[in-house]
Amino acid sequence: MRYDLTDLKLFLAVAAERNLTRGAEKAHLAPSSASHRIRQLEDALGTPLLTRQARGVALTRAGESLLRHAREVFARLEQMHADLAPYARGIRAHVSLWANTHATHTFLPSDLAEFLREHPQVSVTLEEHTSPDVALAVAKGEVEVGVVAGAGEITGVELIPYRQDRLVLVVPAGHELLARGAAGETGALGFAEVLDYPFVMLHAGSAIHTFTTNAAAALGRHLNVRIQVRSFGAVLRMVGAGVGIGLVPRSALVFVDQECPPRVLELSEPWAQRDLQICVRNRAALSGFAAALVDALAGGS
């Protein structure tokens, strides 16, 4: 490559300031040097990145694309430094753990806190993914330990019971679905019966958002998402305030705001039972601290 990280850092500064001189100052470069580097970067990539204007610069379409990629590059570098930092501090082991939204937001925080207190020489990287993606990554050997709610069609993994839980529907007090649920023979509602109502959901990209969207698509329907939030606690507060209805694990009900609590309804769908399982490729072949983590999680079930 005929450009380096300094060039990319300069480009990010210029793009943020929309001005070459201010961008150069932010990158601690002289304007003439910055201008030369930008021209070299454009030559190396074979396309203009900026259009010069009377009061600054604007990004071309190629520049917008480079901006996205450059941000990803530096985000990856930051993650690399974060992953390596524990070794510099004397931490002697690292375990990568992937889990679905359900486990990440409910059981894992307290379980991991206890494990890390007992193993101060270990660091853990926790990433949120859908259950099929977690199981596939474990099967491929890309990650040692996962937590899933059913592994679907994925083979080549061992499943170890972790926690039992169930997805429930939460609705505002006085919502008409409460009467419909009470009138049913089982007291439970089918998912198709609730899809006409606006939903409060976790953000797009979260594992449970993907799961719920796919469940609606399997019925030939679409979710009516009124608002997206960042936690189950926020879902419960929004539902309690009357914004919409929501789908959360029963274990998340500990986050209910008692001043404005939502009402809980059961779902009749088989997939509503969301028993969590630890997912490994070969338990006997796990590294020492990965095995210790699995033992700790399995022992807490």
ZICOR-V747223 format. One line per field, one symbol per residue. ss: DSSP state (@ for helix, = for strand, . for the rest). phi: phi as a letter, one per 40 degrees, with the letter a starting at -180 (. if undefined). Layout:
# ZICOR-V747223
ss->???
phi->???
This chain:
# ZICOR-V747223
ss->....@@@@@@@@@@@@@..@@@@@@@....@@@@@@@@@@@@@@@....====..====.@@@@@@@@@@@@@@@@@@@@@@@@@@@@....=======.@@@@@..@@@@@@@@@@@...=======..@@@@@@@@@.....====.........======..======....@@@@@@@@....==.@@@@....====....@@@@@@@@@@@@......=====..@@@@@@@@@....=====@@@@@@.......=====..@@@=..=====..@@@..@@@@@@@@@@@@..
phi->.cabccccccdccccccfaccccccccgbcdccccccccccccccgacbbbcbcbibbccccccccdcccccdcccccccccccddcccgcbaabcbbacddcccbccdcccccccccbccbbbbbbcacdcccccccccgcacbbbbbgbfccbgbbbbdbabaacbcbbcdgccccccccccccgbbccccbccccbbbcddhccccccccccccccgbbccccabbbacdcdccccdcgcababbcdcccccccccacccbbcbccdcccbccbcbbcadcbccdcccccdccccccc
